[in-house]
Each structure stands twice: as structure tokens, then as C-alpha cells.
Amino acid sequence: MHRRSQAAADYDRLTSAAPASLTVHQGKDLWLTAEQGRTTVTSVDGVPLDARAYSPFDVLSLRAATNAGSIRFDFAYGQSASRRRGESYSTEIIIDIAGRAKDGTETSSHIEIVHPRGQAPLTALGVVLGLEALLGLRANAPAAGLYLPELLIDPSYFVGEMMAIGARFDVAR
């Protein structure tokens, strides 16, 4: 199957397989219908893209880890900034965070993560680092049980490994 049509099919599965997408809004769980989940996101080069809310397990994990009042994942499928520059396809992950820091001050961050070879290398890295942890190749293997990746992989280690395989991080405050 052609790569673009496979990617389009994956996008449709991610954003429309469930009748609603879980988000957290003002401290409450909120299920968005497909129509309510439509939005626009801005690419790393400033181009607006149509997007739809979707709900990976990360919504629950982030809520448990941060007690954040609002969490929403939006997914856009289209031409990447690198393609618009005439380069190879890439994946772009944009994270916007706003809230109160541990010291009580209001803060915000805008983080752009770009991998020039698309999503596959990042997914593969996550699988490898998860297996590495489960097999005890970096530290003691965890006890038998069910684990989500964020319980197995130190975030700073993961970011370092992402950068080692070509991911670029751009952080603005």
C-alpha cells in the first residue's frame, strides 16, 4: 500500500474509531464528539492545519502524573513543514503547556519536536526503550506486571535517545 494512503488510513483510525475523544477540561473528564473535536493547529512553520481531538492513553497518564486541569490531544494529518520546504516528510509534535509552576508562578512553554524521518523512528525507539527496561538492560528489570511506558523509561533518558536518533527539540517560553 502506498505510504500516504496508509498514513491517511491510520489518521482516520486514530481520530474516528471511537465515538468520542477523552479530554480533561477545567478538572473534569469531557468526551468530545467528532464535530466538537474539530480544531485548527499551527504547524512549526506557522501554517494552520485542520486537526481533530483524539484520546491516547496519555490523557489518563498525564492527568495522573500532573493533576493538570486541562489536557487535550489534537492530531493533524497533512503536508509537513519540511515537505513545504521541498525536503523529505517529517513528523511534528507540538506541546503547549500553561499553568502554575511548583514555586507558584504562572508559566508557559511551547515545545516543538521534529523528526526528519517521520513517526516510525520515534515509535520504534519507544518500543526498544520499553523492552530494554523490561529486560533489565539498563537497570534491574521490574517485577512481573502491567506497565505503561512512562513508568519504565526515565523521561530525560528518552529525550536524549530521541535526540541521538535525529529528533530536534525547540523550546520557547
PyMOL commands that place a pseudoatom at each C-alpha (Angstrom):
pseudoatom trace, name=CA, resn=MET, resi=1, chain=A, elem=C, hetatm=0, pos=[0.000, 0.000, 0.000]
pseudoatom trace, name=CA, resn=HIS, resi=2, chain=A, elem=C, hetatm=0, pos=[1.219, 3.492, -0.800]
pseudoatom trace, name=CA, resn=ARG, resi=3, chain=A, elem=C, hetatm=0, pos=[2.757, 5.212, 2.252]
pseudoatom trace, name=CA, resn=ARG, resi=4, chain=A, elem=C, hetatm=0, pos=[0.486, 8.251, 2.054]
pseudoatom trace, name=CA, resn=SER, resi=5, chain=A, elem=C, hetatm=0, pos=[-2.713, 6.230, 1.797]
pseudoatom trace, name=CA, resn=GLN, resi=6, chain=A, elem=C, hetatm=0, pos=[-1.581, 4.043, 4.729]
pseudoatom trace, name=CA, resn=ALA, resi=7, chain=A, elem=C, hetatm=0, pos=[-0.864, 7.178, 6.768]
pseudoatom trace, name=CA, resn=ALA, resi=8, chain=A, elem=C, hetatm=0, pos=[-4.275, 8.579, 5.855]
pseudoatom trace, name=CA, resn=ALA, resi=9, chain=A, elem=C, hetatm=0, pos=[-5.940, 5.338, 6.918]
pseudoatom trace, name=CA, resn=ASP, resi=10, chain=A, elem=C, hetatm=0, pos=[-4.033, 5.428, 10.232]
pseudoatom trace, name=CA, resn=TYR, resi=11, chain=A, elem=C, hetatm=0, pos=[-5.153, 9.037, 10.765]
pseudoatom trace, name=CA, resn=ASP, resi=12, chain=A, elem=C, hetatm=0, pos=[-8.777, 8.073, 10.187]
pseudoatom trace, name=CA, resn=ARG, resi=13, chain=A, elem=C, hetatm=0, pos=[-8.473, 5.168, 12.665]
pseudoatom trace, name=CA, resn=LEU, resi=14, chain=A, elem=C, hetatm=0, pos=[-6.835, 7.360, 15.320]
pseudoatom trace, name=CA, resn=THR, resi=15, chain=A, elem=C, hetatm=0, pos=[-9.353, 10.169, 15.080]
pseudoatom trace, name=CA, resn=SER, resi=16, chain=A, elem=C, hetatm=0, pos=[-12.611, 8.429, 14.255]
pseudoatom trace, name=CA, resn=ALA, resi=17, chain=A, elem=C, hetatm=0, pos=[-12.510, 4.867, 15.580]
pseudoatom trace, name=CA, resn=ALA, resi=18, chain=A, elem=C, hetatm=0, pos=[-14.055, 5.891, 18.896]
pseudoatom trace, name=CA, resn=PRO, resi=19, chain=A, elem=C, hetatm=0, pos=[-17.375, 7.740, 19.043]
pseudoatom trace, name=CA, resn=ALA, resi=20, chain=A, elem=C, hetatm=0, pos=[-15.803, 10.437, 21.243]
pseudoatom trace, name=CA, resn=SER, resi=21, chain=A, elem=C, hetatm=0, pos=[-12.364, 11.594, 22.388]
pseudoatom trace, name=CA, resn=LEU, resi=22, chain=A, elem=C, hetatm=0, pos=[-11.465, 11.886, 26.060]
pseudoatom trace, name=CA, resn=THR, resi=23, chain=A, elem=C, hetatm=0, pos=[-10.118, 15.256, 27.160]
pseudoatom trace, name=CA, resn=VAL, resi=24, chain=A, elem=C, hetatm=0, pos=[-9.838, 16.970, 30.521]
pseudoatom trace, name=CA, resn=HIS, resi=25, chain=A, elem=C, hetatm=0, pos=[-11.334, 20.441, 30.763]
pseudoatom trace, name=CA, resn=GLN, resi=26, chain=A, elem=C, hetatm=0, pos=[-11.267, 22.540, 33.939]
pseudoatom trace, name=CA, resn=GLY, resi=27, chain=A, elem=C, hetatm=0, pos=[-10.562, 19.439, 36.010]
pseudoatom trace, name=CA, resn=LYS, resi=28, chain=A, elem=C, hetatm=0, pos=[-13.395, 17.322, 34.592]
pseudoatom trace, name=CA, resn=ASP, resi=29, chain=A, elem=C, hetatm=0, pos=[-13.390, 14.488, 32.094]
pseudoatom trace, name=CA, resn=LEU, resi=30, chain=A, elem=C, hetatm=0, pos=[-15.007, 15.604, 28.872]
pseudoatom trace, name=CA, resn=TRP, resi=31, chain=A, elem=C, hetatm=0, pos=[-15.860, 13.410, 25.911]
pseudoatom trace, name=CA, resn=LEU, resi=32, chain=A, elem=C, hetatm=0, pos=[-15.792, 15.324, 22.623]
pseudoatom trace, name=CA, resn=THR, resi=33, chain=A, elem=C, hetatm=0, pos=[-17.824, 14.116, 19.676]
pseudoatom trace, name=CA, resn=ALA, resi=34, chain=A, elem=C, hetatm=0, pos=[-16.144, 14.156, 16.266]
pseudoatom trace, name=CA, resn=GLU, resi=35, chain=A, elem=C, hetatm=0, pos=[-17.708, 17.526, 15.492]
pseudoatom trace, name=CA, resn=GLN, resi=36, chain=A, elem=C, hetatm=0, pos=[-16.774, 19.033, 18.876]
pseudoatom trace, name=CA, resn=GLY, resi=37, chain=A, elem=C, hetatm=0, pos=[-13.224, 17.736, 18.461]
pseudoatom trace, name=CA, resn=ARG, resi=38, chain=A, elem=C, hetatm=0, pos=[-12.524, 19.624, 15.236]
pseudoatom trace, name=CA, resn=THR, resi=39, chain=A, elem=C, hetatm=0, pos=[-9.950, 22.386, 15.600]
pseudoatom trace, name=CA, resn=THR, resi=40, chain=A, elem=C, hetatm=0, pos=[-7.043, 24.099, 13.897]
pseudoatom trace, name=CA, resn=VAL, resi=41, chain=A, elem=C, hetatm=0, pos=[-3.427, 23.699, 14.984]
pseudoatom trace, name=CA, resn=THR, resi=42, chain=A, elem=C, hetatm=0, pos=[-0.414, 25.666, 13.790]
pseudoatom trace, name=CA, resn=SER, resi=43, chain=A, elem=C, hetatm=0, pos=[2.489, 23.807, 12.192]
pseudoatom trace, name=CA, resn=VAL, resi=44, chain=A, elem=C, hetatm=0, pos=[6.085, 24.535, 13.191]
pseudoatom trace, name=CA, resn=ASP, resi=45, chain=A, elem=C, hetatm=0, pos=[6.340, 26.878, 10.195]
pseudoatom trace, name=CA, resn=GLY, resi=46, chain=A, elem=C, hetatm=0, pos=[3.172, 28.793, 11.106]
pseudoatom trace, name=CA, resn=VAL, resi=47, chain=A, elem=C, hetatm=0, pos=[0.781, 27.112, 8.639]
pseudoatom trace, name=CA, resn=PRO, resi=48, chain=A, elem=C, hetatm=0, pos=[-2.696, 26.396, 10.076]
pseudoatom trace, name=CA, resn=LEU, resi=49, chain=A, elem=C, hetatm=0, pos=[-3.819, 22.756, 9.745]
pseudoatom trace, name=CA, resn=ASP, resi=50, chain=A, elem=C, hetatm=0, pos=[-7.212, 21.139, 10.312]
pseudoatom trace, name=CA, resn=ALA, resi=51, chain=A, elem=C, hetatm=0, pos=[-6.998, 18.768, 13.259]
pseudoatom trace, name=CA, resn=ARG, resi=52, chain=A, elem=C, hetatm=0, pos=[-9.217, 16.510, 15.338]
pseudoatom trace, name=CA, resn=ALA, resi=53, chain=A, elem=C, hetatm=0, pos=[-9.088, 15.572, 19.000]
pseudoatom trace, name=CA, resn=TYR, resi=54, chain=A, elem=C, hetatm=0, pos=[-8.137, 12.018, 19.837]
pseudoatom trace, name=CA, resn=SER, resi=55, chain=A, elem=C, hetatm=0, pos=[-7.561, 10.234, 23.101]
pseudoatom trace, name=CA, resn=PRO, resi=56, chain=A, elem=C, hetatm=0, pos=[-4.485, 8.080, 23.544]
pseudoatom trace, name=CA, resn=PHE, resi=57, chain=A, elem=C, hetatm=0, pos=[-3.726, 6.569, 26.962]
pseudoatom trace, name=CA, resn=ASP, resi=58, chain=A, elem=C, hetatm=0, pos=[-1.529, 9.620, 27.512]
pseudoatom trace, name=CA, resn=VAL, resi=59, chain=A, elem=C, hetatm=0, pos=[-4.576, 11.678, 28.541]
pseudoatom trace, name=CA, resn=LEU, resi=60, chain=A, elem=C, hetatm=0, pos=[-5.019, 9.440, 31.590]
pseudoatom trace, name=CA, resn=SER, resi=61, chain=A, elem=C, hetatm=0, pos=[-1.282, 9.134, 32.260]
pseudoatom trace, name=CA, resn=LEU, resi=62, chain=A, elem=C, hetatm=0, pos=[-0.716, 12.888, 32.147]
pseudoatom trace, name=CA, resn=ARG, resi=63, chain=A, elem=C, hetatm=0, pos=[-3.666, 13.550, 34.378]
pseudoatom trace, name=CA, resn=ALA, resi=64, chain=A, elem=C, hetatm=0, pos=[-2.421, 11.041, 36.952]
pseudoatom trace, name=CA, resn=ALA, resi=65, chain=A, elem=C, hetatm=0, pos=[1.157, 12.342, 36.822]
pseudoatom trace, name=CA, resn=THR, resi=66, chain=A, elem=C, hetatm=0, pos=[0.434, 16.080, 36.793]
pseudoatom trace, name=CA, resn=ASN, resi=67, chain=A, elem=C, hetatm=0, pos=[-3.105, 16.593, 38.060]
pseudoatom trace, name=CA, resn=ALA, resi=68, chain=A, elem=C, hetatm=0, pos=[-3.426, 19.070, 35.178]
pseudoatom trace, name=CA, resn=GLY, resi=69, chain=A, elem=C, hetatm=0, pos=[-6.740, 20.861, 34.920]
pseudoatom trace, name=CA, resn=SER, resi=70, chain=A, elem=C, hetatm=0, pos=[-6.947, 20.605, 31.129]
pseudoatom trace, name=CA, resn=ILE, resi=71, chain=A, elem=C, hetatm=0, pos=[-5.438, 18.060, 28.726]
pseudoatom trace, name=CA, resn=ARG, resi=72, chain=A, elem=C, hetatm=0, pos=[-6.237, 17.657, 25.071]
pseudoatom trace, name=CA, resn=PHE, resi=73, chain=A, elem=C, hetatm=0, pos=[-4.504, 15.892, 22.202]
pseudoatom trace, name=CA, resn=ASP, resi=74, chain=A, elem=C, hetatm=0, pos=[-5.146, 17.089, 18.661]
pseudoatom trace, name=CA, resn=PHE, resi=75, chain=A, elem=C, hetatm=0, pos=[-3.969, 15.214, 15.597]
pseudoatom trace, name=CA, resn=ALA, resi=76, chain=A, elem=C, hetatm=0, pos=[-3.419, 16.781, 12.173]
pseudoatom trace, name=CA, resn=TYR, resi=77, chain=A, elem=C, hetatm=0, pos=[-2.558, 14.919, 9.001]
pseudoatom trace, name=CA, resn=GLY, resi=78, chain=A, elem=C, hetatm=0, pos=[-1.154, 16.782, 6.054]
pseudoatom trace, name=CA, resn=GLN, resi=79, chain=A, elem=C, hetatm=0, pos=[1.945, 18.115, 4.418]
pseudoatom trace, name=CA, resn=SER, resi=80, chain=A, elem=C, hetatm=0, pos=[4.703, 18.748, 6.951]
pseudoatom trace, name=CA, resn=ALA, resi=81, chain=A, elem=C, hetatm=0, pos=[6.767, 21.923, 7.166]
pseudoatom trace, name=CA, resn=SER, resi=82, chain=A, elem=C, hetatm=0, pos=[9.777, 20.066, 5.775]
pseudoatom trace, name=CA, resn=ARG, resi=83, chain=A, elem=C, hetatm=0, pos=[7.768, 18.941, 2.725]
pseudoatom trace, name=CA, resn=ARG, resi=84, chain=A, elem=C, hetatm=0, pos=[6.654, 22.524, 2.135]
pseudoatom trace, name=CA, resn=ARG, resi=85, chain=A, elem=C, hetatm=0, pos=[10.378, 23.442, 2.063]
pseudoatom trace, name=CA, resn=GLY, resi=86, chain=A, elem=C, hetatm=0, pos=[10.992, 20.732, -0.563]
pseudoatom trace, name=CA, resn=GLU, resi=87, chain=A, elem=C, hetatm=0, pos=[12.609, 18.288, 1.875]
pseudoatom trace, name=CA, resn=SER, resi=88, chain=A, elem=C, hetatm=0, pos=[11.605, 14.777, 2.938]
pseudoatom trace, name=CA, resn=TYR, resi=89, chain=A, elem=C, hetatm=0, pos=[8.479, 14.173, 5.033]
pseudoatom trace, name=CA, resn=SER, resi=90, chain=A, elem=C, hetatm=0, pos=[8.820, 14.533, 8.789]
pseudoatom trace, name=CA, resn=THR, resi=91, chain=A, elem=C, hetatm=0, pos=[6.741, 14.289, 11.917]
pseudoatom trace, name=CA, resn=GLU, resi=92, chain=A, elem=C, hetatm=0, pos=[5.980, 17.322, 14.049]
pseudoatom trace, name=CA, resn=ILE, resi=93, chain=A, elem=C, hetatm=0, pos=[4.904, 17.146, 17.673]
pseudoatom trace, name=CA, resn=ILE, resi=94, chain=A, elem=C, hetatm=0, pos=[3.877, 20.417, 19.296]
pseudoatom trace, name=CA, resn=ILE, resi=95, chain=A, elem=C, hetatm=0, pos=[3.351, 20.639, 23.044]
pseudoatom trace, name=CA, resn=ASP, resi=96, chain=A, elem=C, hetatm=0, pos=[1.847, 23.723, 24.648]
pseudoatom trace, name=CA, resn=ILE, resi=97, chain=A, elem=C, hetatm=0, pos=[1.871, 23.861, 28.441]
pseudoatom trace, name=CA, resn=ALA, resi=98, chain=A, elem=C, hetatm=0, pos=[0.445, 26.622, 30.614]
pseudoatom trace, name=CA, resn=GLY, resi=99, chain=A, elem=C, hetatm=0, pos=[-0.097, 26.668, 34.350]
pseudoatom trace, name=CA, resn=ARG, resi=100, chain=A, elem=C, hetatm=0, pos=[1.409, 27.239, 37.740]
pseudoatom trace, name=CA, resn=ALA, resi=101, chain=A, elem=C, hetatm=0, pos=[4.991, 26.146, 38.456]
pseudoatom trace, name=CA, resn=LYS, resi=102, chain=A, elem=C, hetatm=0, pos=[5.987, 24.497, 41.748]
pseudoatom trace, name=CA, resn=ASP, resi=103, chain=A, elem=C, hetatm=0, pos=[7.088, 27.890, 43.067]
pseudoatom trace, name=CA, resn=GLY, resi=104, chain=A, elem=C, hetatm=0, pos=[3.596, 29.307, 42.394]
pseudoatom trace, name=CA, resn=THR, resi=105, chain=A, elem=C, hetatm=0, pos=[4.446, 31.480, 39.385]
pseudoatom trace, name=CA, resn=GLU, resi=106, chain=A, elem=C, hetatm=0, pos=[2.401, 31.330, 36.178]
pseudoatom trace, name=CA, resn=THR, resi=107, chain=A, elem=C, hetatm=0, pos=[4.409, 29.829, 33.345]
pseudoatom trace, name=CA, resn=SER, resi=108, chain=A, elem=C, hetatm=0, pos=[4.038, 28.522, 29.831]
pseudoatom trace, name=CA, resn=SER, resi=109, chain=A, elem=C, hetatm=0, pos=[6.147, 26.585, 27.345]
pseudoatom trace, name=CA, resn=HIS, resi=110, chain=A, elem=C, hetatm=0, pos=[5.874, 25.844, 23.659]
pseudoatom trace, name=CA, resn=ILE, resi=111, chain=A, elem=C, hetatm=0, pos=[7.878, 22.793, 22.612]
pseudoatom trace, name=CA, resn=GLU, resi=112, chain=A, elem=C, hetatm=0, pos=[8.327, 21.640, 19.025]
pseudoatom trace, name=CA, resn=ILE, resi=113, chain=A, elem=C, hetatm=0, pos=[9.733, 18.180, 18.364]
pseudoatom trace, name=CA, resn=VAL, resi=114, chain=A, elem=C, hetatm=0, pos=[10.541, 17.347, 14.756]
pseudoatom trace, name=CA, resn=HIS, resi=115, chain=A, elem=C, hetatm=0, pos=[11.956, 14.110, 13.411]
pseudoatom trace, name=CA, resn=PRO, resi=116, chain=A, elem=C, hetatm=0, pos=[13.083, 14.293, 9.779]
pseudoatom trace, name=CA, resn=ARG, resi=117, chain=A, elem=C, hetatm=0, pos=[12.183, 10.657, 9.026]
pseudoatom trace, name=CA, resn=GLY, resi=118, chain=A, elem=C, hetatm=0, pos=[8.610, 10.666, 10.287]
pseudoatom trace, name=CA, resn=GLN, resi=119, chain=A, elem=C, hetatm=0, pos=[6.906, 8.978, 13.227]
pseudoatom trace, name=CA, resn=ALA, resi=120, chain=A, elem=C, hetatm=0, pos=[8.248, 5.443, 12.677]
pseudoatom trace, name=CA, resn=PRO, resi=121, chain=A, elem=C, hetatm=0, pos=[11.717, 6.024, 14.227]
pseudoatom trace, name=CA, resn=LEU, resi=122, chain=A, elem=C, hetatm=0, pos=[10.149, 7.563, 17.347]
pseudoatom trace, name=CA, resn=THR, resi=123, chain=A, elem=C, hetatm=0, pos=[7.678, 4.705, 17.716]
pseudoatom trace, name=CA, resn=ALA, resi=124, chain=A, elem=C, hetatm=0, pos=[10.456, 2.150, 17.225]
pseudoatom trace, name=CA, resn=LEU, resi=125, chain=A, elem=C, hetatm=0, pos=[12.600, 3.924, 19.812]
pseudoatom trace, name=CA, resn=GLY, resi=126, chain=A, elem=C, hetatm=0, pos=[9.769, 3.792, 22.345]
pseudoatom trace, name=CA, resn=VAL, resi=127, chain=A, elem=C, hetatm=0, pos=[9.388, 0.048, 21.785]
pseudoatom trace, name=CA, resn=VAL, resi=128, chain=A, elem=C, hetatm=0, pos=[13.136, -0.562, 22.097]
pseudoatom trace, name=CA, resn=LEU, resi=129, chain=A, elem=C, hetatm=0, pos=[13.481, 1.513, 25.279]
pseudoatom trace, name=CA, resn=GLY, resi=130, chain=A, elem=C, hetatm=0, pos=[10.443, -0.203, 26.811]
pseudoatom trace, name=CA, resn=LEU, resi=131, chain=A, elem=C, hetatm=0, pos=[11.896, -3.639, 26.064]
pseudoatom trace, name=CA, resn=GLU, resi=132, chain=A, elem=C, hetatm=0, pos=[15.295, -2.514, 27.339]
pseudoatom trace, name=CA, resn=ALA, resi=133, chain=A, elem=C, hetatm=0, pos=[13.667, -1.578, 30.655]
pseudoatom trace, name=CA, resn=LEU, resi=134, chain=A, elem=C, hetatm=0, pos=[11.564, -4.750, 30.885]
pseudoatom trace, name=CA, resn=LEU, resi=135, chain=A, elem=C, hetatm=0, pos=[14.628, -6.920, 30.231]
pseudoatom trace, name=CA, resn=GLY, resi=136, chain=A, elem=C, hetatm=0, pos=[16.688, -5.047, 32.823]
pseudoatom trace, name=CA, resn=LEU, resi=137, chain=A, elem=C, hetatm=0, pos=[19.356, -3.996, 30.336]
pseudoatom trace, name=CA, resn=ARG, resi=138, chain=A, elem=C, hetatm=0, pos=[19.846, -0.539, 31.913]
pseudoatom trace, name=CA, resn=ALA, resi=139, chain=A, elem=C, hetatm=0, pos=[18.834, -1.277, 35.497]
pseudoatom trace, name=CA, resn=ASN, resi=140, chain=A, elem=C, hetatm=0, pos=[17.058, -4.031, 37.353]
pseudoatom trace, name=CA, resn=ALA, resi=141, chain=A, elem=C, hetatm=0, pos=[14.090, -5.420, 35.476]
pseudoatom trace, name=CA, resn=PRO, resi=142, chain=A, elem=C, hetatm=0, pos=[10.750, -4.520, 37.079]
pseudoatom trace, name=CA, resn=ALA, resi=143, chain=A, elem=C, hetatm=0, pos=[8.672, -7.127, 38.847]
pseudoatom trace, name=CA, resn=ALA, resi=144, chain=A, elem=C, hetatm=0, pos=[6.163, -9.005, 36.743]
pseudoatom trace, name=CA, resn=GLY, resi=145, chain=A, elem=C, hetatm=0, pos=[3.133, -6.868, 35.979]
pseudoatom trace, name=CA, resn=LEU, resi=146, chain=A, elem=C, hetatm=0, pos=[1.469, -4.481, 33.585]
pseudoatom trace, name=CA, resn=TYR, resi=147, chain=A, elem=C, hetatm=0, pos=[3.350, -1.242, 32.932]
pseudoatom trace, name=CA, resn=LEU, resi=148, chain=A, elem=C, hetatm=0, pos=[2.748, 1.821, 30.817]
pseudoatom trace, name=CA, resn=PRO, resi=149, chain=A, elem=C, hetatm=0, pos=[5.945, 3.161, 29.200]
pseudoatom trace, name=CA, resn=GLU, resi=150, chain=A, elem=C, hetatm=0, pos=[6.151, 6.280, 31.378]
pseudoatom trace, name=CA, resn=LEU, resi=151, chain=A, elem=C, hetatm=0, pos=[6.608, 4.033, 34.405]
pseudoatom trace, name=CA, resn=LEU, resi=152, chain=A, elem=C, hetatm=0, pos=[9.555, 2.242, 32.811]
pseudoatom trace, name=CA, resn=ILE, resi=153, chain=A, elem=C, hetatm=0, pos=[11.530, 4.885, 30.936]
pseudoatom trace, name=CA, resn=ASP, resi=154, chain=A, elem=C, hetatm=0, pos=[13.134, 7.929, 32.530]
pseudoatom trace, name=CA, resn=PRO, resi=155, chain=A, elem=C, hetatm=0, pos=[11.935, 10.972, 30.519]
pseudoatom trace, name=CA, resn=SER, resi=156, chain=A, elem=C, hetatm=0, pos=[15.366, 12.622, 30.318]
pseudoatom trace, name=CA, resn=TYR, resi=157, chain=A, elem=C, hetatm=0, pos=[16.874, 9.366, 29.026]
pseudoatom trace, name=CA, resn=PHE, resi=158, chain=A, elem=C, hetatm=0, pos=[14.095, 9.079, 26.428]
pseudoatom trace, name=CA, resn=VAL, resi=159, chain=A, elem=C, hetatm=0, pos=[14.641, 12.678, 25.251]
pseudoatom trace, name=CA, resn=GLY, resi=160, chain=A, elem=C, hetatm=0, pos=[18.395, 12.069, 24.976]
pseudoatom trace, name=CA, resn=GLU, resi=161, chain=A, elem=C, hetatm=0, pos=[17.803, 8.955, 22.899]
pseudoatom trace, name=CA, resn=MET, resi=162, chain=A, elem=C, hetatm=0, pos=[15.297, 10.796, 20.702]
pseudoatom trace, name=CA, resn=MET, resi=163, chain=A, elem=C, hetatm=0, pos=[17.932, 13.429, 20.005]
pseudoatom trace, name=CA, resn=ALA, resi=164, chain=A, elem=C, hetatm=0, pos=[20.527, 10.712, 19.322]
pseudoatom trace, name=CA, resn=ILE, resi=165, chain=A, elem=C, hetatm=0, pos=[18.338, 9.334, 16.510]
pseudoatom trace, name=CA, resn=GLY, resi=166, chain=A, elem=C, hetatm=0, pos=[17.768, 12.750, 14.952]
pseudoatom trace, name=CA, resn=ALA, resi=167, chain=A, elem=C, hetatm=0, pos=[14.831, 14.388, 16.737]
pseudoatom trace, name=CA, resn=ARG, resi=168, chain=A, elem=C, hetatm=0, pos=[15.166, 18.150, 17.085]
pseudoatom trace, name=CA, resn=PHE, resi=169, chain=A, elem=C, hetatm=0, pos=[13.712, 19.951, 20.110]
pseudoatom trace, name=CA, resn=ASP, resi=170, chain=A, elem=C, hetatm=0, pos=[12.905, 23.651, 20.017]
pseudoatom trace, name=CA, resn=VAL, resi=171, chain=A, elem=C, hetatm=0, pos=[11.651, 25.114, 23.293]
pseudoatom trace, name=CA, resn=ALA, resi=172, chain=A, elem=C, hetatm=0, pos=[10.159, 28.591, 23.730]
pseudoatom trace, name=CA, resn=ARG, resi=173, chain=A, elem=C, hetatm=0, pos=[8.917, 30.083, 26.991]
for i in range(1, 173): cmd.bond("trace and resi %d" % i, "trace and resi %d" % (i + 1))
show_as sticks, trace
zoom trace
